[in-house]
């Protein structure tokens, strides 16, 4: 029997990705697993349950450390006892990407002191290049990364981190066109407040007036009042979200993007929240917060995006602020955010208004 031992900590997506990589990979020269051992604590019990619920065809063995995760001797003893109870172990692969330092060292000692004839493999997933790195320096895969070799849908990201099944869109709305978005971008860029405040902000705006304002892109006279409300929301800001979604969709064949969605609604406990755009690259995630605002509120939205990124993807999630603010304000937000989160990026109007430059910046971060 071949065992794969995983330590469950604050980044469960890496554990989940490794299970899928072993299932899907053809280039591994080390033993695959017959059973997966999950070592978790009282705090990460729910994570182990989520991993098992998403991999019901796999045989798991549980080791619950309860509240002993920082007691090195107890960690070693609990794992040693479990290994001794198992029979016919031919290889043990310990991946110590997750968990506390005591969990890593205690697991290593327990495995190392197990029967001498058993093959032992120790590995980590490098946070630099997302490769499976063995103790002797061997890396898998030889080219690319684990993230580029697997596909984890957005729904699994949510369920793995204890969120509900998300409601999301993988297609643009009926109002979307690139020309319409560029038209609205120009209106925002030129600060044409009357276009939004005097026209689209009115509760009972005249359809003829609305039609004249966007007559080259939408036939307002032919849509219902319900759809008109959706169009108003599109004009007042959703267009930026859908424009970004479309630019990312164009990059799918060029970059290892495995999933993209927008208008993502999900619950954490009883609280529902909405995320503008998320791009998944294997098991890396990028959450984009979009706002047509230019004022100090973009900093508040940046902090919110960072928190939502952690809700969706754990500590490995990256967040990106997309706004129409000028360089000075964007730089200030970026500097403030970098003090608490290195995986943060911010783009303003100087980037957004130029499509080629916008996509070039997206290429830079989506690596």
C-alpha positions as CSV (number, residue, x, y, z in Angstrom):
1,X,0.0,0.0,0.0
2,X,1.3,3.5,-1.0
3,X,0.4,6.4,1.3
4,X,0.2,10.1,0.5
5,X,0.3,12.1,3.7
6,X,-1.0,15.7,3.6
7,X,-0.9,18.3,6.4
8,X,-4.0,20.4,6.4
9,X,-3.4,24.1,7.2
10,X,-4.4,27.5,6.0
11,X,-3.9,26.7,2.3
12,X,-6.1,23.6,1.5
13,X,-6.1,24.4,-2.2
14,X,-2.5,23.1,-2.4
15,X,-3.5,19.8,-0.8
16,X,-6.5,19.5,-3.1
17,X,-4.3,20.3,-6.1
18,X,-1.8,17.6,-5.2
19,X,-4.5,15.0,-5.0
20,X,-5.7,15.9,-8.5
21,X,-2.1,16.1,-9.9
22,X,-1.3,12.6,-8.8
23,X,-4.6,11.4,-10.4
24,X,-4.0,13.2,-13.7
25,X,-0.2,13.3,-14.1
26,X,1.6,11.0,-16.6
27,X,5.1,12.2,-15.9
28,X,5.6,11.1,-12.3
29,X,8.4,8.5,-11.6
30,X,7.5,8.2,-7.9
31,X,4.7,5.9,-6.6
32,X,1.1,7.2,-6.8
33,X,-1.1,6.6,-3.8
34,X,-3.6,3.9,-2.8
35,X,-4.8,5.9,0.2
36,X,-4.5,9.6,1.2
37,X,-3.8,10.4,4.9
38,X,-5.2,13.8,6.1
39,X,-3.5,15.2,9.2
40,X,-5.6,18.0,10.6
41,X,-6.5,19.8,13.8
42,X,-9.7,21.0,15.5
43,X,-9.4,24.2,13.5
44,X,-9.0,22.5,10.1
45,X,-11.4,19.6,10.6
46,X,-14.0,21.3,8.4
47,X,-11.3,21.7,5.6
48,X,-10.6,17.9,5.7
49,X,-14.3,17.2,5.4
50,X,-14.5,19.6,2.3
51,X,-11.5,17.8,0.7
52,X,-13.2,14.4,1.2
53,X,-16.6,15.6,-0.1
54,X,-15.0,16.7,-3.3
55,X,-13.0,13.5,-3.8
56,X,-15.5,10.8,-2.9
57,X,-13.8,8.1,-5.1
58,X,-10.6,8.3,-3.0
59,X,-9.8,6.3,0.1
60,X,-8.9,8.6,3.0
61,X,-7.3,7.9,6.4
62,X,-7.9,10.5,9.1
63,X,-5.5,11.7,11.8
64,X,-7.0,14.3,14.0
65,X,-4.5,16.1,16.2
66,X,-7.3,18.0,17.9
67,X,-5.4,20.7,19.8
68,X,-1.9,19.1,19.8
69,X,-0.7,20.7,16.6
70,X,2.0,22.7,18.4
71,X,3.2,19.9,20.7
72,X,6.0,18.2,18.7
73,X,6.1,15.0,20.9
74,X,2.3,14.5,20.8
75,X,2.2,15.0,17.0
76,X,4.9,12.4,16.5
77,X,3.3,10.0,18.8
78,X,-0.2,10.3,17.3
79,X,1.1,9.8,13.7
80,X,3.4,6.9,14.7
81,X,0.5,5.1,16.4
82,X,-1.6,5.4,13.3
83,X,1.1,4.2,11.0
84,X,1.8,1.2,13.2
85,X,-1.9,0.3,13.0
86,X,-1.8,0.2,9.2
87,X,-0.5,-3.0,7.4
88,X,1.6,-3.6,4.3
89,X,2.8,-0.1,3.7
90,X,5.4,-0.2,0.8
91,X,5.9,3.6,0.4
92,X,5.0,6.8,2.3
93,X,5.0,10.2,0.6
94,X,4.9,13.0,3.1
95,X,4.0,16.4,1.6
96,X,4.6,19.1,4.2
97,X,3.2,22.1,2.3
98,X,0.5,22.8,4.9
99,X,0.2,22.7,8.7
100,X,2.3,24.2,11.5
101,X,6.1,23.7,11.9
102,X,5.5,21.2,14.7
103,X,3.1,19.3,12.4
104,X,5.8,19.2,9.7
105,X,8.6,18.1,12.0
106,X,6.5,15.7,14.0
107,X,5.2,14.0,10.8
108,X,8.7,13.8,9.4
109,X,10.0,12.1,12.6
110,X,7.1,9.6,12.7
111,X,7.6,8.7,9.0
112,X,11.4,8.6,9.3
113,X,11.3,6.2,12.2
114,X,8.9,3.9,10.5
115,X,10.0,0.5,9.2
116,X,13.4,0.9,7.5
117,X,12.4,-1.2,4.4
118,X,9.6,1.3,3.6
119,X,10.3,3.8,0.8
120,X,10.0,7.3,2.1
121,X,9.5,10.4,0.0
122,X,9.4,14.0,1.3
123,X,8.1,16.9,-0.7
124,X,6.9,20.5,-0.7
125,X,5.0,22.6,-3.3
126,X,7.3,25.6,-4.0
127,X,5.4,28.9,-3.6
128,X,7.8,30.4,-6.1
129,X,7.1,28.2,-9.2
130,X,4.3,25.9,-8.0
131,X,6.4,22.7,-8.6
132,X,6.4,19.6,-6.5
133,X,9.9,19.6,-5.1
134,X,11.4,16.5,-3.5
135,X,14.0,16.5,-0.8
136,X,16.7,15.5,-3.3
137,X,15.9,18.5,-5.5
138,X,13.9,16.6,-8.1
139,X,10.9,18.7,-9.4
140,X,7.6,17.8,-11.0
141,X,6.5,18.7,-13.6
142,X,9.8,19.2,-15.4
143,X,8.3,22.1,-17.4
144,X,5.5,24.4,-16.4
145,X,3.9,23.9,-12.9
146,X,1.4,21.8,-11.0
147,X,-1.0,24.7,-11.5
148,X,-0.8,24.5,-15.2
149,X,-1.4,20.7,-15.2
150,X,-4.7,20.6,-13.4
151,X,-8.1,22.2,-13.7
152,X,-10.1,23.2,-10.6
153,X,-13.4,24.9,-11.4
154,X,-14.6,27.9,-9.4
155,X,-17.3,25.9,-7.8
156,X,-14.7,23.6,-6.1
157,X,-12.7,26.6,-4.9
158,X,-15.8,27.9,-3.1
159,X,-16.9,24.5,-1.7
160,X,-13.3,23.7,-0.5
161,X,-13.2,26.8,1.5
162,X,-16.6,26.3,3.2
163,X,-18.6,28.6,0.9
164,X,-21.9,27.7,-0.7
165,X,-22.3,26.6,-4.3
166,X,-21.9,29.9,-6.2
167,X,-24.2,31.6,-8.6
168,X,-22.1,33.0,-11.4
169,X,-21.9,34.0,-15.1
170,X,-19.5,32.6,-17.7
171,X,-20.9,34.6,-20.5
172,X,-21.4,38.4,-21.0
173,X,-24.8,40.0,-20.7
174,X,-27.1,40.8,-23.6
175,X,-26.0,44.5,-23.4
176,X,-22.3,43.8,-23.7
177,X,-20.2,44.9,-26.7
178,X,-16.7,46.2,-26.7
179,X,-17.7,49.4,-28.5
180,X,-20.4,50.1,-25.9
181,X,-17.9,49.6,-23.1
182,X,-15.4,51.9,-24.7
183,X,-18.2,54.5,-25.2
184,X,-19.1,54.3,-21.5
185,X,-15.4,54.5,-20.6
186,X,-15.1,57.7,-22.6
187,X,-18.1,59.1,-20.8
188,X,-16.5,58.3,-17.4
189,X,-13.1,59.5,-18.5
190,X,-14.5,62.9,-19.5
191,X,-16.4,63.2,-16.2
192,X,-19.8,63.6,-18.0
193,X,-21.8,63.6,-14.9
194,X,-25.0,64.6,-16.6
195,X,-24.9,61.4,-18.6
196,X,-25.2,59.4,-15.4
197,X,-26.7,61.7,-12.8
198,X,-29.2,63.6,-14.9
199,X,-30.3,60.8,-17.1
200,X,-29.5,57.2,-15.8
201,X,-30.0,58.0,-12.1
202,X,-33.6,59.1,-12.6
203,X,-36.1,56.6,-11.3
204,X,-38.6,57.2,-14.0
205,X,-36.3,58.4,-16.8
206,X,-37.9,58.9,-20.2
207,X,-37.3,56.0,-22.5
208,X,-36.8,58.3,-25.5
209,X,-34.1,60.2,-23.7
210,X,-32.4,57.0,-22.6
211,X,-32.7,55.6,-26.1
212,X,-31.0,58.7,-27.6
213,X,-28.1,58.5,-25.2
214,X,-27.2,54.9,-26.2
215,X,-28.9,54.6,-29.6
216,X,-25.9,53.2,-31.3
217,X,-25.6,50.3,-28.9
218,X,-29.0,49.4,-27.4
219,X,-32.6,49.8,-28.5
220,X,-34.1,50.9,-25.2
221,X,-37.6,51.3,-26.6
222,X,-37.8,47.5,-27.3
223,X,-36.9,46.3,-23.8
224,X,-39.1,45.7,-20.7
225,X,-38.9,47.8,-17.6
226,X,-37.2,44.9,-15.8
227,X,-34.5,44.7,-18.5
228,X,-34.2,48.4,-18.4
229,X,-33.2,48.3,-14.7
230,X,-30.5,45.8,-15.7
231,X,-29.3,48.1,-18.5
232,X,-29.1,51.0,-16.0
233,X,-26.9,48.9,-13.7
234,X,-24.8,48.0,-16.7
235,X,-24.3,51.6,-17.7
236,X,-23.6,52.7,-14.2
237,X,-20.7,50.3,-13.6
238,X,-21.3,46.7,-14.5
239,X,-19.8,47.4,-18.0
240,X,-16.3,47.6,-16.5
241,X,-16.7,44.2,-14.9
242,X,-17.9,42.7,-18.2
243,X,-15.2,44.5,-20.2
244,X,-12.5,43.0,-18.0
245,X,-14.2,39.6,-18.3
246,X,-14.1,39.8,-22.0
247,X,-10.4,40.8,-22.1
248,X,-9.5,37.9,-19.9
249,X,-11.6,35.6,-22.1
250,X,-9.5,36.7,-25.1
251,X,-6.4,35.7,-23.3
252,X,-7.6,32.1,-22.5
253,X,-5.7,30.5,-25.3
254,X,-2.6,32.4,-24.6
255,X,-2.4,32.0,-20.9
256,X,-3.1,28.9,-18.7
257,X,-6.5,30.3,-17.6
258,X,-8.7,27.3,-16.7
259,X,-11.9,29.2,-15.6
260,X,-13.2,32.7,-15.6
261,X,-16.5,34.0,-14.2
262,X,-18.1,37.3,-13.3
263,X,-21.0,38.4,-11.1
264,X,-20.3,35.7,-8.6
265,X,-22.6,35.4,-5.7
266,X,-21.9,33.1,-2.8
267,X,-22.6,32.7,0.9
268,X,-20.3,32.4,3.8
269,X,-22.4,31.2,6.6
270,X,-25.6,33.3,6.5
271,X,-23.9,36.2,4.8
272,X,-24.1,36.6,1.1
273,X,-21.5,38.5,-0.8
274,X,-20.7,39.3,-4.5
275,X,-17.4,39.2,-6.4
276,X,-17.0,41.0,-9.7
277,X,-14.6,38.8,-11.7
278,X,-12.4,35.8,-10.8
279,X,-9.8,34.1,-13.1
280,X,-8.5,30.6,-12.2
281,X,-5.2,29.3,-13.4
282,X,-4.9,25.7,-12.3
283,X,-5.1,26.2,-8.6
284,X,-4.1,29.9,-8.5
285,X,-6.9,32.4,-8.3
286,X,-7.1,36.1,-9.1
287,X,-10.0,38.1,-7.7
288,X,-10.8,41.4,-9.5
289,X,-12.7,44.2,-7.9
290,X,-14.1,46.7,-10.5
291,X,-15.3,50.2,-9.8
292,X,-15.8,53.2,-12.1
293,X,-15.1,55.4,-9.1
294,X,-12.1,57.7,-8.8
295,X,-12.2,58.7,-5.1
296,X,-11.0,57.4,-1.8
297,X,-13.6,54.6,-1.8
298,X,-11.4,52.5,-4.1
299,X,-9.2,51.9,-1.1
300,X,-12.1,50.5,0.8
301,X,-13.0,48.3,-2.1
302,X,-9.4,47.1,-2.4
303,X,-9.5,45.9,1.3
304,X,-12.8,44.2,0.8
305,X,-11.5,42.5,-2.4
306,X,-8.5,41.2,-0.4
307,X,-10.7,39.7,2.3
308,X,-13.0,38.1,-0.3
309,X,-10.0,36.6,-2.1
310,X,-9.0,34.9,1.2
311,X,-12.6,33.7,1.6
312,X,-12.6,32.2,-1.9
313,X,-9.0,30.9,-2.1
314,X,-7.3,31.0,1.3
315,X,-3.9,32.5,1.8
316,X,-2.8,31.9,-1.7
317,X,-5.4,34.0,-3.4
318,X,-4.4,37.2,-5.2
319,X,-6.6,40.3,-5.5
320,X,-6.6,43.0,-8.1
321,X,-8.2,46.5,-8.0
322,X,-9.5,47.8,-11.3
323,X,-10.7,51.4,-11.2
324,X,-10.9,54.7,-13.2
325,X,-8.8,56.6,-10.6
326,X,-5.6,58.5,-11.6
327,X,-2.0,57.3,-11.2
328,X,-1.5,59.1,-7.9
329,X,-4.5,57.6,-6.1
330,X,-3.9,54.1,-7.5
331,X,-0.2,54.3,-6.4
332,X,-1.4,55.3,-2.9
333,X,-3.8,52.4,-2.7
334,X,-1.2,49.9,-3.9
335,X,1.4,51.1,-1.4
336,X,-1.1,50.9,1.5
337,X,-2.3,47.4,0.4
338,X,1.3,46.1,0.0
339,X,1.9,46.7,3.7
340,X,-0.6,43.9,4.5
341,X,-0.8,41.8,1.3
342,X,2.0,41.3,-1.2
343,X,-0.3,39.5,-3.6
344,X,-2.1,42.7,-4.6
345,X,-2.2,44.7,-7.8
346,X,-4.0,47.9,-8.8
347,X,-4.7,49.4,-12.2
348,X,-6.3,52.8,-12.9
349,X,-7.6,54.8,-15.8
350,X,-4.2,55.2,-17.5
351,X,-4.1,51.4,-18.0
352,X,-7.8,50.7,-18.5
353,X,-8.3,53.2,-21.3
354,X,-5.8,51.5,-23.5
355,X,-6.9,48.0,-24.4
356,X,-3.5,46.6,-25.5
357,X,-1.8,48.1,-22.4
358,X,-4.6,46.7,-20.2
359,X,-4.2,43.2,-21.6
360,X,-0.4,43.5,-21.3
361,X,-0.7,44.2,-17.6
362,X,-3.0,41.3,-17.2
363,X,-0.5,39.1,-18.9
364,X,2.2,40.3,-16.4
365,X,0.2,39.3,-13.3
366,X,-1.4,36.1,-14.6
367,X,1.7,34.0,-14.6
